[in-house]
Amino acid sequence: MSHPIAARLTRPRQGRMIGGVCAGIAKRFGTTPGKVRLLAVLSCLLPGPQFIVYLVLWLALSESEY
């Protein structure tokens, strides 16, 4: 039994607002970028390292080829 290979998490060149992290997460998990952006903004109201995680993902994720 074979399992489908999950799409790789990348930052798209199109459809991004700042770094493309939210757009990449949305594409990877099959949702809209608006939902992911809203969750990211709402999560910033909670204590934690959300901004640092965003910056690390921005630096760590490669750009997609399209």
Backbone torsions as a table, in degrees:
resi	resn	phi	psi	omega
1	MET	NA	124.0	-179.0
2	SER	-102.0	146.0	178.4
3	HIS	-104.8	140.1	178.4
4	PRO	-66.4	141.8	178.6
5	ILE	-78.8	129.8	-179.3
6	ALA	-71.5	146.9	177.2
7	ALA	-65.4	146.0	-178.7
8	ARG	-76.6	144.4	180.0
9	LEU	-81.5	112.7	179.0
10	THR	-135.3	166.3	175.8
11	ARG	-96.5	120.2	-179.7
12	PRO	-71.1	153.0	177.1
13	ARG	-78.5	-25.7	-178.5
14	GLN	-117.5	148.4	177.3
15	GLY	85.7	12.9	179.6
16	ARG	-103.8	155.5	-179.2
17	MET	-103.0	-51.9	-179.7
18	ILE	-113.0	-78.2	-178.0
19	GLY	-108.8	-11.4	-179.5
20	GLY	89.4	5.2	-178.5
21	VAL	-65.2	-49.6	-179.2
22	CYS	-64.3	-39.7	178.0
23	ALA	-64.7	-38.7	177.9
24	GLY	-67.0	-41.8	177.8
25	ILE	-64.6	-41.8	179.5
26	ALA	-62.6	-44.1	-179.7
27	LYS	-64.8	-40.5	-178.5
28	ARG	-64.2	-39.3	-175.4
29	PHE	-101.9	6.2	172.4
30	GLY	71.9	38.1	177.3
31	THR	-127.3	-177.3	-179.0
32	THR	-88.7	147.7	177.2
33	PRO	-60.5	-31.9	179.5
34	GLY	-60.9	-40.7	178.2
35	LYS	-64.5	-43.9	-179.3
36	VAL	-66.7	-39.8	178.2
37	ARG	-64.0	-41.5	178.5
38	LEU	-62.9	-44.3	177.4
39	LEU	-63.1	-37.2	179.1
40	ALA	-65.8	-43.2	179.2
41	VAL	-66.8	-43.6	179.0
42	LEU	-65.1	-35.0	179.2
43	SER	-67.4	-23.8	178.2
44	CYS	-69.9	-15.6	176.0
45	LEU	-76.2	-18.4	178.4
46	LEU	-91.5	152.8	176.6
47	PRO	-69.7	142.2	179.1
48	GLY	148.5	176.5	-174.5
49	PRO	-92.2	37.9	-174.8
50	GLN	-59.1	-42.4	-178.4
51	PHE	-65.2	-39.7	179.0
52	ILE	-67.1	-39.9	178.1
53	VAL	-62.2	-41.2	177.8
54	TYR	-60.5	-45.8	179.9
55	LEU	-63.4	-40.9	178.9
56	VAL	-64.3	-43.3	177.6
57	LEU	-64.5	-37.0	178.3
58	TRP	-60.4	-41.4	-179.8
59	LEU	-78.0	-33.5	-173.2
60	ALA	-83.2	-33.9	-176.9
61	LEU	-79.2	136.0	177.4
62	SER	-82.9	157.7	177.1
63	GLU	-77.8	143.8	176.2
64	SER	-73.6	163.4	-176.4
65	GLU	-79.8	-9.9	-179.2
66	TYR	-127.7	NA	NA
